[in-house]
C-alpha cells in the first residue's frame, strides 16, 4: 500500500506546480549558471517543498512568494535557496501555462483534470530529454535542514518517492497505480490506465513537445536576465 501512495504523489502535485523532474532539470541549470558549489544541498532544497503532501503541512510553509529570481542568491544556505527557487519556478511556469493556452490542447483527453494531465505530459517528455538519476545518491540520507520541518520517516518516504520519479517515467507509474483500485485524488482507475497508454503518444505530439521546449526556454531566460544587467 505504501508503494502506490508515494509513487503516485511523485506526479500528482496539484495546482501551481511543476513536476519533480522539471524542478530538478531547472535546478541543475541554475546551479551551472551560478557555478554553485553546494549543488546537492541546492537540489535537495529544490525538491523539498512538495514534501508537504507527505508531511501534511500548509503549502505556505515551503512555498514562499518569490517573484524575483534574485531572491534565490540572497539566501543564507543553499538548501533555503533551493526552496525559494522551487517556489519561483512554480510561479513562472503557471504564468507561462496560462498565457500559452495549452490547456485547450489538453482538455479533450483530460476528463476534467487538465492541470494534472499536463504535468504528466511534461514529465513524460522530460523523461526522453533528461536523466536525473545521477542525483539519486543525494536522497539516500536525511538532511538536518529537512529535519527542521518534519520527522525522518516522512523525509525518507519523500526521498524514496523522488528516487522513483527519477527512475521511472510517469506512464509506467500510473499504469501500476491504476491496478490498485484506489480512485486516487478522485481520478478513476480506468482514466489512469487510459492515460498510461496515451501519455507516450501525447509526448510525441509536436504541440506538446514545443510546449515543453518553450517552457524550459522561458524559465531559463528569466534565470539569465539578472546576469545580463
C-alpha positions in Angstrom: 0.0 0.0 0.0 2.8 2.4 0.8 4.3 1.8 -2.6 1.3 3.0 -4.5 0.9 6.1 -2.4 4.3 7.6 -2.6 4.9 6.8 -6.2 1.6 8.3 -7.2 2.4 11.5 -5.3 5.6 11.9 -7.3 3.5 13.3 -10.1 0.1 14.3 -8.6 1.1 17.7 -7.4 -2.0 19.8 -8.0 -2.3 23.5 -8.7 0.6 25.9 -9.4 3.4 23.4 -9.6 6.0 21.9 -12.0 6.7 18.2 -11.8 9.7 16.8 -9.9 11.9 16.2 -12.9 11.2 19.7 -14.3 12.3 21.2 -10.9 15.4 19.0 -10.9 16.3 19.9 -14.5 15.9 23.6 -14.0 17.6 23.5 -10.6 20.6 21.8 -12.3 20.7 24.5 -14.9 20.5 27.2 -12.3 23.5 25.7 -10.4 25.5 25.6 -13.6 24.6 29.2 -14.4 25.7 30.4 -11.0 28.6 28.0 -10.6 27.1 26.7 -7.4 29.4 24.6 -5.3 26.9 23.0 -2.9 24.8 21.5 -5.7 23.5 18.7 -3.6 22.1 21.0 -0.9 20.5 23.2 -3.5 18.8 20.3 -5.4 17.6 18.7 -2.2 16.1 22.0 -1.3 14.6 22.4 -4.7 12.7 19.2 -4.5 11.9 19.6 -0.8 8.8 21.9 -0.9 6.3 19.3 -2.1 7.1 17.1 0.9 4.0 18.8 2.2 2.0 16.1 0.5 3.7 13.6 2.8 4.1 15.7 6.0 0.6 17.3 5.6 1.5 20.9 6.4 0.3 24.1 4.6 1.7 25.0 1.2 2.8 28.4 2.5 5.3 26.8 4.8 7.5 25.6 1.9 6.3 27.8 -0.9 7.2 31.5 -0.2 6.1 34.0 -2.7 9.2 34.6 -4.9 8.6 37.0 -7.8 12.2 37.8 -8.5 14.8 35.1 -9.1 17.5 37.4 -7.5 16.0 36.5 -4.1 17.4 33.0 -4.5 21.0 34.1 -4.4 20.5 36.2 -1.2 19.6 33.1 0.9 21.6 32.1 4.0 22.0 28.5 2.8 21.9 26.6 -0.5 19.0 24.4 0.9 17.0 27.5 1.6 18.0 28.9 -1.9 16.6 25.6 -3.4 13.3 26.1 -1.7 13.0 29.6 -3.0 14.0 28.5 -6.5 11.3 25.9 -6.4 8.7 28.5 -5.4 9.9 30.9 -8.1 9.7 28.1 -10.8 6.2 27.2 -9.9 5.1 30.9 -10.3 6.9 31.3 -13.6 5.6 28.0 -15.0 2.0 28.8 -14.1 2.1 32.2 -15.7 3.6 30.7 -18.9 1.0 27.9 -19.0 -1.9 30.3 -18.5 -0.7 32.6 -21.2 0.1 29.8 -23.7 -3.4 28.4 -24.0 -2.0 24.9 -23.8 -4.8 23.7 -21.5 -7.2 23.9 -24.5 -5.0 21.2 -26.2 -5.0 19.0 -23.1 -8.8 19.3 -22.4 -10.0 16.7 -24.9 -8.0 14.0 -23.1 -8.1 15.2 -19.5 -11.6 14.3 -18.3 -11.7 17.4 -16.1 -8.1 17.1 -14.9 -6.2 19.3 -17.2 -3.6 20.5 -14.8 -2.7 17.0 -13.7 -2.5 15.6 -17.2 -0.4 18.5 -18.5 2.1 17.8 -15.7 2.2 14.2 -16.7 2.8 15.1 -20.3 5.6 17.5 -19.4 7.3 14.9 -17.2 6.8 12.2 -19.9 8.6 14.4 -22.4 11.4 15.2 -20.0 12.0 11.5 -19.5 13.4 11.4 -23.0 15.4 14.6 -22.6 16.8 14.4 -19.1 18.2 11.7 -16.8 18.1 12.8 -13.2 19.3 9.6 -11.7 22.8 10.9 -11.2 21.4 13.0 -8.3 19.8 10.0 -6.6 22.6 9.4 -4.0 21.8 12.8 -2.5 18.5 11.4 -1.5 19.9 8.4 0.4 20.1 10.3 3.7 18.1 12.9 5.6 19.5 16.4 5.9 19.5 18.4 9.1 17.8 21.3 7.2 14.9 18.9 6.3 14.5 17.8 9.9 13.7 21.3 10.9 10.4 20.9 9.0 9.4 17.3 9.7 10.5 13.9 11.0 12.9 11.4 9.4 10.2 8.9 8.5 8.4 11.5 6.3 11.7 12.6 4.8 12.7 9.0 4.0 9.4 8.4 2.3 9.7 11.6 0.3 13.2 10.7 -0.8 12.1 7.3 -1.9 9.3 8.9 -3.9 11.8 11.3 -5.6 14.1 8.4 -6.4 11.2 6.5 -8.0 10.4 9.6 -10.1 14.0 9.7 -11.3 13.9 6.1 -12.3 10.5 5.6 -13.9 8.5 7.7 -16.4 5.0 8.7 -15.4 3.3 6.4 -17.9 4.8 3.4 -16.2 4.0 4.6 -12.7 0.3 5.4 -13.3 -0.1 2.1 -15.2 0.9 0.3 -12.0 -1.2 2.6 -9.8 -4.3 2.0 -11.9 -4.4 -1.6 -10.7 -4.7 -0.7 -7.0 -8.3 0.5 -7.5 -7.8 3.4 -5.1 -9.5 6.2 -7.0 -6.5 8.4 -6.1 -7.3 12.1 -6.0 -10.8 11.5 -7.4 -9.4 10.2 -10.8 -10.8 6.9 -11.8 -8.5 3.9 -12.3 -9.8 3.5 -15.8 -8.7 7.1 -16.6 -5.3 6.4 -15.2 -5.0 3.2 -17.2 -6.1 5.0 -20.3 -3.6 7.8 -19.6 -0.7 5.4 -19.1 -1.1 4.4 -22.8 -2.0 7.8 -24.0 1.0 9.6 -22.5 3.7 8.2 -24.8 1.6 9.2 -27.8 1.0 12.7 -26.5 4.7 13.1 -25.6 5.4 12.6 -29.3 2.9 15.3 -30.4 4.8 18.3 -31.8 2.4 20.7 -30.0 3.3 19.3 -26.5 7.0 18.9 -27.4 7.0 22.6 -28.4 5.2 23.5 -25.2 7.9 21.8 -23.1 10.8 23.3 -25.2 9.3 26.8 -24.9 8.5 26.4 -21.2 12.1 25.4 -20.3 13.5 28.2 -22.6 11.2 30.7 -20.9 12.3 29.8 -17.4 16.0 29.6 -18.3 15.8 33.0 -20.0 14.3 34.5 -16.8 17.1 32.9 -14.8 19.6 34.7 -17.0 18.0 38.1 -17.1 19.6 39.4 -13.8 23.1 38.3 -15.0 22.8 40.4 -18.2 22.0 43.7 -16.4 
